[in-house]
Amino acid sequence: MARLIRHFLVSQNGTAAIEYSLIAALITLAIVVAVGGAADEVVAMWDSNNGKMGEAFQ
């Protein structure tokens, strides 16, 4: 196991893997932020719709 870790640290492939991991993490973060923003908009839309329906049935 130690040999495998040492090989990973010396290998240039490890550097590429770390770079790709960082890129994937940034893309994931962007998706989470975008979905969170969209979720807030959907909640606001349904709250508005709920208020309008309540006014209509009074």
HTML snippet that shows the backbone in 3Dmol.js (N, CA, C, O; Angstrom):
<script src="https://3Dmol.org/build/3Dmol-min.js"></script>
<div id="view" style="width:600px;height:400px;position:relative"></div>
<script>
const pdb = `
ATOM      1  N   MET A   1       0.822  -1.187   0.000  1.00  0.00           N
ATOM      2  CA  MET A   1       0.000   0.000   0.000  1.00  0.00           C
ATOM      3  C   MET A   1       0.871   1.258   0.000  1.00  0.00           C
ATOM      4  O   MET A   1       0.577   2.214  -0.718  1.00  0.00           O
ATOM      5  N   ALA A   2       1.928   1.262   0.791  1.00  0.00           N
ATOM      6  CA  ALA A   2       2.827   2.418   0.845  1.00  0.00           C
ATOM      7  C   ALA A   2       3.484   2.632  -0.512  1.00  0.00           C
ATOM      8  O   ALA A   2       3.687   3.771  -0.933  1.00  0.00           O
ATOM      9  N   ARG A   3       3.816   1.546  -1.194  1.00  0.00           N
ATOM     10  CA  ARG A   3       4.430   1.648  -2.521  1.00  0.00           C
ATOM     11  C   ARG A   3       3.461   2.284  -3.510  1.00  0.00           C
ATOM     12  O   ARG A   3       3.864   3.084  -4.353  1.00  0.00           O
ATOM     13  N   LEU A   4       2.202   1.932  -3.409  1.00  0.00           N
ATOM     14  CA  LEU A   4       1.187   2.484  -4.301  1.00  0.00           C
ATOM     15  C   LEU A   4       1.018   3.990  -4.053  1.00  0.00           C
ATOM     16  O   LEU A   4       0.894   4.765  -5.002  1.00  0.00           O
ATOM     17  N   ILE A   5       1.013   4.400  -2.791  1.00  0.00           N
ATOM     18  CA  ILE A   5       0.891   5.821  -2.463  1.00  0.00           C
ATOM     19  C   ILE A   5       2.114   6.586  -2.939  1.00  0.00           C
ATOM     20  O   ILE A   5       1.986   7.684  -3.481  1.00  0.00           O
ATOM     21  N   ARG A   6       3.296   6.021  -2.744  1.00  0.00           N
ATOM     22  CA  ARG A   6       4.531   6.665  -3.186  1.00  0.00           C
ATOM     23  C   ARG A   6       4.516   6.821  -4.705  1.00  0.00           C
ATOM     24  O   ARG A   6       4.880   7.873  -5.231  1.00  0.00           O
ATOM     25  N   HIS A   7       4.096   5.776  -5.401  1.00  0.00           N
ATOM     26  CA  HIS A   7       4.020   5.831  -6.864  1.00  0.00           C
ATOM     27  C   HIS A   7       3.032   6.920  -7.299  1.00  0.00           C
ATOM     28  O   HIS A   7       3.288   7.644  -8.261  1.00  0.00           O
ATOM     29  N   PHE A   8       1.910   7.032  -6.591  1.00  0.00           N
ATOM     30  CA  PHE A   8       0.912   8.052  -6.917  1.00  0.00           C
ATOM     31  C   PHE A   8       1.479   9.454  -6.726  1.00  0.00           C
ATOM     32  O   PHE A   8       1.223  10.339  -7.542  1.00  0.00           O
ATOM     33  N   LEU A   9       2.247   9.667  -5.658  1.00  0.00           N
ATOM     34  CA  LEU A   9       2.809  10.977  -5.386  1.00  0.00           C
ATOM     35  C   LEU A   9       3.900  11.366  -6.378  1.00  0.00           C
ATOM     36  O   LEU A   9       4.045  12.543  -6.709  1.00  0.00           O
ATOM     37  N   VAL A  10       4.663  10.393  -6.852  1.00  0.00           N
ATOM     38  CA  VAL A  10       5.756  10.672  -7.782  1.00  0.00           C
ATOM     39  C   VAL A  10       5.227  10.829  -9.207  1.00  0.00           C
ATOM     40  O   VAL A  10       5.763  11.613  -9.990  1.00  0.00           O
ATOM     41  N   SER A  11       4.198  10.097  -9.531  1.00  0.00           N
ATOM     42  CA  SER A  11       3.669  10.072 -10.891  1.00  0.00           C
ATOM     43  C   SER A  11       3.066  11.414 -11.278  1.00  0.00           C
ATOM     44  O   SER A  11       2.467  12.088 -10.440  1.00  0.00           O
ATOM     45  N   GLN A  12       3.215  11.801 -12.520  1.00  0.00           N
ATOM     46  CA  GLN A  12       2.601  13.016 -13.045  1.00  0.00           C
ATOM     47  C   GLN A  12       1.092  12.830 -13.209  1.00  0.00           C
ATOM     48  O   GLN A  12       0.349  13.811 -13.253  1.00  0.00           O
ATOM     49  N   ASN A  13       0.643  11.598 -13.299  1.00  0.00           N
ATOM     50  CA  ASN A  13      -0.788  11.331 -13.421  1.00  0.00           C
ATOM     51  C   ASN A  13      -1.525  11.796 -12.172  1.00  0.00           C
ATOM     52  O   ASN A  13      -2.685  12.203 -12.248  1.00  0.00           O
ATOM     53  N   GLY A  14      -0.860  11.737 -11.026  1.00  0.00           N
ATOM     54  CA  GLY A  14      -1.468  12.208  -9.788  1.00  0.00           C
ATOM     55  C   GLY A  14      -1.761  13.692  -9.852  1.00  0.00           C
ATOM     56  O   GLY A  14      -2.798  14.149  -9.371  1.00  0.00           O
ATOM     57  N   THR A  15      -0.853  14.439 -10.440  1.00  0.00           N
ATOM     58  CA  THR A  15      -1.052  15.882 -10.590  1.00  0.00           C
ATOM     59  C   THR A  15      -2.253  16.158 -11.472  1.00  0.00           C
ATOM     60  O   THR A  15      -3.071  17.023 -11.156  1.00  0.00           O
ATOM     61  N   ALA A  16      -2.366  15.445 -12.558  1.00  0.00           N
ATOM     62  CA  ALA A  16      -3.504  15.628 -13.455  1.00  0.00           C
ATOM     63  C   ALA A  16      -4.800  15.243 -12.751  1.00  0.00           C
ATOM     64  O   ALA A  16      -5.824  15.904 -12.926  1.00  0.00           O
ATOM     65  N   ALA A  17      -4.761  14.187 -11.964  1.00  0.00           N
ATOM     66  CA  ALA A  17      -5.960  13.764 -11.243  1.00  0.00           C
ATOM     67  C   ALA A  17      -6.401  14.831 -10.252  1.00  0.00           C
ATOM     68  O   ALA A  17      -7.596  15.089 -10.106  1.00  0.00           O
ATOM     69  N   ILE A  18      -5.448  15.450  -9.575  1.00  0.00           N
ATOM     70  CA  ILE A  18      -5.790  16.515  -8.628  1.00  0.00           C
ATOM     71  C   ILE A  18      -6.381  17.711  -9.371  1.00  0.00           C
ATOM     72  O   ILE A  18      -7.360  18.302  -8.916  1.00  0.00           O
ATOM     73  N   GLU A  19      -5.795  18.067 -10.504  1.00  0.00           N
ATOM     74  CA  GLU A  19      -6.322  19.186 -11.286  1.00  0.00           C
ATOM     75  C   GLU A  19      -7.742  18.902 -11.758  1.00  0.00           C
ATOM     76  O   GLU A  19      -8.615  19.765 -11.666  1.00  0.00           O
ATOM     77  N   TYR A  20      -7.973  17.695 -12.264  1.00  0.00           N
ATOM     78  CA  TYR A  20      -9.312  17.334 -12.718  1.00  0.00           C
ATOM     79  C   TYR A  20     -10.284  17.309 -11.551  1.00  0.00           C
ATOM     80  O   TYR A  20     -11.450  17.671 -11.717  1.00  0.00           O
ATOM     81  N   SER A  21      -9.836  16.894 -10.387  1.00  0.00           N
ATOM     82  CA  SER A  21     -10.693  16.878  -9.202  1.00  0.00           C
ATOM     83  C   SER A  21     -11.083  18.296  -8.803  1.00  0.00           C
ATOM     84  O   SER A  21     -12.235  18.546  -8.447  1.00  0.00           O
ATOM     85  N   LEU A  22     -10.138  19.220  -8.861  1.00  0.00           N
ATOM     86  CA  LEU A  22     -10.448  20.613  -8.538  1.00  0.00           C
ATOM     87  C   LEU A  22     -11.432  21.212  -9.538  1.00  0.00           C
ATOM     88  O   LEU A  22     -12.343  21.946  -9.155  1.00  0.00           O
ATOM     89  N   ILE A  23     -11.251  20.901 -10.801  1.00  0.00           N
ATOM     90  CA  ILE A  23     -12.177  21.389 -11.831  1.00  0.00           C
ATOM     91  C   ILE A  23     -13.574  20.814 -11.591  1.00  0.00           C
ATOM     92  O   ILE A  23     -14.571  21.530 -11.687  1.00  0.00           O
ATOM     93  N   ALA A  24     -13.639  19.517 -11.278  1.00  0.00           N
ATOM     94  CA  ALA A  24     -14.936  18.887 -11.006  1.00  0.00           C
ATOM     95  C   ALA A  24     -15.582  19.509  -9.774  1.00  0.00           C
ATOM     96  O   ALA A  24     -16.799  19.694  -9.744  1.00  0.00           O
ATOM     97  N   ALA A  25     -14.785  19.835  -8.755  1.00  0.00           N
ATOM     98  CA  ALA A  25     -15.334  20.457  -7.551  1.00  0.00           C
ATOM     99  C   ALA A  25     -15.897  21.837  -7.858  1.00  0.00           C
ATOM    100  O   ALA A  25     -16.951  22.200  -7.336  1.00  0.00           O
ATOM    101  N   LEU A  26     -15.217  22.611  -8.692  1.00  0.00           N
ATOM    102  CA  LEU A  26     -15.710  23.939  -9.058  1.00  0.00           C
ATOM    103  C   LEU A  26     -16.994  23.851  -9.881  1.00  0.00           C
ATOM    104  O   LEU A  26     -17.915  24.645  -9.689  1.00  0.00           O
ATOM    105  N   ILE A  27     -17.050  22.896 -10.786  1.00  0.00           N
ATOM    106  CA  ILE A  27     -18.268  22.712 -11.586  1.00  0.00           C
ATOM    107  C   ILE A  27     -19.423  22.300 -10.682  1.00  0.00           C
ATOM    108  O   ILE A  27     -20.544  22.785 -10.841  1.00  0.00           O
ATOM    109  N   THR A  28     -19.150  21.404  -9.732  1.00  0.00           N
ATOM    110  CA  THR A  28     -20.181  20.968  -8.798  1.00  0.00           C
ATOM    111  C   THR A  28     -20.680  22.139  -7.965  1.00  0.00           C
ATOM    112  O   THR A  28     -21.882  22.288  -7.748  1.00  0.00           O
ATOM    113  N   LEU A  29     -19.756  22.965  -7.500  1.00  0.00           N
ATOM    114  CA  LEU A  29     -20.142  24.136  -6.716  1.00  0.00           C
ATOM    115  C   LEU A  29     -21.024  25.078  -7.534  1.00  0.00           C
ATOM    116  O   LEU A  29     -22.012  25.607  -7.023  1.00  0.00           O
ATOM    117  N   ALA A  30     -20.673  25.284  -8.786  1.00  0.00           N
ATOM    118  CA  ALA A  30     -21.476  26.149  -9.659  1.00  0.00           C
ATOM    119  C   ALA A  30     -22.880  25.581  -9.850  1.00  0.00           C
ATOM    120  O   ALA A  30     -23.858  26.328  -9.855  1.00  0.00           O
ATOM    121  N   ILE A  31     -22.980  24.272 -10.007  1.00  0.00           N
ATOM    122  CA  ILE A  31     -24.291  23.639 -10.175  1.00  0.00           C
ATOM    123  C   ILE A  31     -25.121  23.783  -8.907  1.00  0.00           C
ATOM    124  O   ILE A  31     -26.314  24.080  -8.973  1.00  0.00           O
ATOM    125  N   VAL A  32     -24.493  23.572  -7.753  1.00  0.00           N
ATOM    126  CA  VAL A  32     -25.217  23.690  -6.484  1.00  0.00           C
ATOM    127  C   VAL A  32     -25.734  25.116  -6.285  1.00  0.00           C
ATOM    128  O   VAL A  32     -26.869  25.310  -5.848  1.00  0.00           O
ATOM    129  N   VAL A  33     -24.915  26.099  -6.600  1.00  0.00           N
ATOM    130  CA  VAL A  33     -25.336  27.497  -6.459  1.00  0.00           C
ATOM    131  C   VAL A  33     -26.477  27.805  -7.423  1.00  0.00           C
ATOM    132  O   VAL A  33     -27.441  28.471  -7.046  1.00  0.00           O
ATOM    133  N   ALA A  34     -26.378  27.330  -8.657  1.00  0.00           N
ATOM    134  CA  ALA A  34     -27.422  27.588  -9.650  1.00  0.00           C
ATOM    135  C   ALA A  34     -28.732  26.926  -9.258  1.00  0.00           C
ATOM    136  O   ALA A  34     -29.796  27.536  -9.371  1.00  0.00           O
ATOM    137  N   VAL A  35     -28.665  25.696  -8.804  1.00  0.00           N
ATOM    138  CA  VAL A  35     -29.883  24.985  -8.400  1.00  0.00           C
ATOM    139  C   VAL A  35     -30.483  25.638  -7.156  1.00  0.00           C
ATOM    140  O   VAL A  35     -31.704  25.739  -7.034  1.00  0.00           O
ATOM    141  N   GLY A  36     -29.632  26.077  -6.241  1.00  0.00           N
ATOM    142  CA  GLY A  36     -30.133  26.766  -5.055  1.00  0.00           C
ATOM    143  C   GLY A  36     -30.860  28.042  -5.413  1.00  0.00           C
ATOM    144  O   GLY A  36     -31.911  28.340  -4.844  1.00  0.00           O
ATOM    145  N   GLY A  37     -30.318  28.796  -6.346  1.00  0.00           N
ATOM    146  CA  GLY A  37     -30.977  30.019  -6.810  1.00  0.00           C
ATOM    147  C   GLY A  37     -32.295  29.721  -7.504  1.00  0.00           C
ATOM    148  O   GLY A  37     -33.286  30.423  -7.300  1.00  0.00           O
ATOM    149  N   ALA A  38     -32.303  28.692  -8.314  1.00  0.00           N
ATOM    150  CA  ALA A  38     -33.536  28.310  -9.008  1.00  0.00           C
ATOM    151  C   ALA A  38     -34.578  27.834  -8.002  1.00  0.00           C
ATOM    152  O   ALA A  38     -35.765  28.119  -8.163  1.00  0.00           O
ATOM    153  N   ALA A  39     -34.155  27.121  -6.982  1.00  0.00           N
ATOM    154  CA  ALA A  39     -35.086  26.630  -5.962  1.00  0.00           C
ATOM    155  C   ALA A  39     -35.735  27.799  -5.239  1.00  0.00           C
ATOM    156  O   ALA A  39     -36.932  27.762  -4.956  1.00  0.00           O
ATOM    157  N   ASP A  40     -34.961  28.834  -4.936  1.00  0.00           N
ATOM    158  CA  ASP A  40     -35.522  30.013  -4.283  1.00  0.00           C
ATOM    159  C   ASP A  40     -36.580  30.671  -5.161  1.00  0.00           C
ATOM    160  O   ASP A  40     -37.615  31.116  -4.663  1.00  0.00           O
ATOM    161  N   GLU A  41     -36.322  30.735  -6.460  1.00  0.00           N
ATOM    162  CA  GLU A  41     -37.285  31.331  -7.389  1.00  0.00           C
ATOM    163  C   GLU A  41     -38.562  30.496  -7.466  1.00  0.00           C
ATOM    164  O   GLU A  41     -39.661  31.049  -7.526  1.00  0.00           O
ATOM    165  N   VAL A  42     -38.425  29.177  -7.466  1.00  0.00           N
ATOM    166  CA  VAL A  42     -39.602  28.302  -7.531  1.00  0.00           C
ATOM    167  C   VAL A  42     -40.436  28.439  -6.262  1.00  0.00           C
ATOM    168  O   VAL A  42     -41.664  28.492  -6.326  1.00  0.00           O
ATOM    169  N   VAL A  43     -39.778  28.496  -5.121  1.00  0.00           N
ATOM    170  CA  VAL A  43     -40.498  28.674  -3.855  1.00  0.00           C
ATOM    171  C   VAL A  43     -41.241  30.009  -3.865  1.00  0.00           C
ATOM    172  O   VAL A  43     -42.401  30.072  -3.457  1.00  0.00           O
ATOM    173  N   ALA A  44     -40.597  31.061  -4.319  1.00  0.00           N
ATOM    174  CA  ALA A  44     -41.249  32.373  -4.387  1.00  0.00           C
ATOM    175  C   ALA A  44     -42.446  32.333  -5.331  1.00  0.00           C
ATOM    176  O   ALA A  44     -43.481  32.939  -5.050  1.00  0.00           O
ATOM    177  N   MET A  45     -42.308  31.617  -6.457  1.00  0.00           N
ATOM    178  CA  MET A  45     -43.412  31.517  -7.404  1.00  0.00           C
ATOM    179  C   MET A  45     -44.606  30.809  -6.766  1.00  0.00           C
ATOM    180  O   MET A  45     -45.741  31.261  -6.911  1.00  0.00           O
ATOM    181  N   TRP A  46     -44.361  29.707  -6.066  1.00  0.00           N
ATOM    182  CA  TRP A  46     -45.455  28.959  -5.447  1.00  0.00           C
ATOM    183  C   TRP A  46     -46.067  29.743  -4.295  1.00  0.00           C
ATOM    184  O   TRP A  46     -47.277  29.670  -4.080  1.00  0.00           O
ATOM    185  N   ASP A  47     -45.255  30.495  -3.547  1.00  0.00           N
ATOM    186  CA  ASP A  47     -45.799  31.327  -2.478  1.00  0.00           C
ATOM    187  C   ASP A  47     -46.715  32.406  -3.054  1.00  0.00           C
ATOM    188  O   ASP A  47     -47.781  32.682  -2.505  1.00  0.00           O
ATOM    189  N   SER A  48     -46.296  33.004  -4.149  1.00  0.00           N
ATOM    190  CA  SER A  48     -47.116  34.013  -4.810  1.00  0.00           C
ATOM    191  C   SER A  48     -48.420  33.399  -5.319  1.00  0.00           C
ATOM    192  O   SER A  48     -49.495  33.981  -5.173  1.00  0.00           O
ATOM    193  N   ASN A  49     -48.303  32.221  -5.916  1.00  0.00           N
ATOM    194  CA  ASN A  49     -49.476  31.532  -6.436  1.00  0.00           C
ATOM    195  C   ASN A  49     -50.421  31.179  -5.292  1.00  0.00           C
ATOM    196  O   ASN A  49     -51.637  31.318  -5.428  1.00  0.00           O
ATOM    197  N   ASN A  50     -49.881  30.731  -4.183  1.00  0.00           N
ATOM    198  CA  ASN A  50     -50.690  30.386  -3.018  1.00  0.00           C
ATOM    199  C   ASN A  50     -51.432  31.612  -2.500  1.00  0.00           C
ATOM    200  O   ASN A  50     -52.611  31.526  -2.159  1.00  0.00           O
ATOM    201  N   GLY A  51     -50.747  32.752  -2.439  1.00  0.00           N
ATOM    202  CA  GLY A  51     -51.402  33.976  -1.989  1.00  0.00           C
ATOM    203  C   GLY A  51     -52.537  34.404  -2.902  1.00  0.00           C
ATOM    204  O   GLY A  51     -53.594  34.825  -2.433  1.00  0.00           O
ATOM    205  N   LYS A  52     -52.322  34.298  -4.197  1.00  0.00           N
ATOM    206  CA  LYS A  52     -53.345  34.673  -5.169  1.00  0.00           C
ATOM    207  C   LYS A  52     -54.559  33.744  -5.076  1.00  0.00           C
ATOM    208  O   LYS A  52     -55.701  34.188  -5.191  1.00  0.00           O
ATOM    209  N   MET A  53     -54.299  32.455  -4.867  1.00  0.00           N
ATOM    210  CA  MET A  53     -55.404  31.499  -4.729  1.00  0.00           C
ATOM    211  C   MET A  53     -56.190  31.796  -3.462  1.00  0.00           C
ATOM    212  O   MET A  53     -57.417  31.702  -3.460  1.00  0.00           O
ATOM    213  N   GLY A  54     -55.505  32.153  -2.390  1.00  0.00           N
ATOM    214  CA  GLY A  54     -56.191  32.496  -1.143  1.00  0.00           C
ATOM    215  C   GLY A  54     -57.070  33.722  -1.312  1.00  0.00           C
ATOM    216  O   GLY A  54     -58.185  33.761  -0.791  1.00  0.00           O
ATOM    217  N   GLU A  55     -56.585  34.719  -2.033  1.00  0.00           N
ATOM    218  CA  GLU A  55     -57.369  35.934  -2.291  1.00  0.00           C
ATOM    219  C   GLU A  55     -58.574  35.630  -3.148  1.00  0.00           C
ATOM    220  O   GLU A  55     -59.638  36.214  -2.944  1.00  0.00           O
ATOM    221  N   ALA A  56     -58.433  34.726  -4.107  1.00  0.00           N
ATOM    222  CA  ALA A  56     -59.522  34.392  -5.018  1.00  0.00           C
ATOM    223  C   ALA A  56     -60.665  33.680  -4.298  1.00  0.00           C
ATOM    224  O   ALA A  56     -61.825  33.829  -4.684  1.00  0.00           O
ATOM    225  N   PHE A  57     -60.352  32.912  -3.260  1.00  0.00           N
ATOM    226  CA  PHE A  57     -61.385  32.141  -2.577  1.00  0.00           C
ATOM    227  C   PHE A  57     -61.953  32.850  -1.351  1.00  0.00           C
ATOM    228  O   PHE A  57     -62.723  32.244  -0.606  1.00  0.00           O
ATOM    229  N   GLN A  58     -61.599  34.102  -1.119  1.00  0.00           N
ATOM    230  CA  GLN A  58     -62.141  34.824   0.038  1.00  0.00           C
ATOM    231  C   GLN A  58     -63.495  35.387  -0.249  1.00  0.00           C
ATOM    232  O   GLN A  58     -64.095  36.025   0.617  1.00  0.00           O
TER     233      GLN A  58
END
`;
const viewer = $3Dmol.createViewer("view");
viewer.addModel(pdb, "pdb");
viewer.setStyle({}, {cartoon: {color: "spectrum"}});
viewer.zoomTo();
viewer.render();
</script>
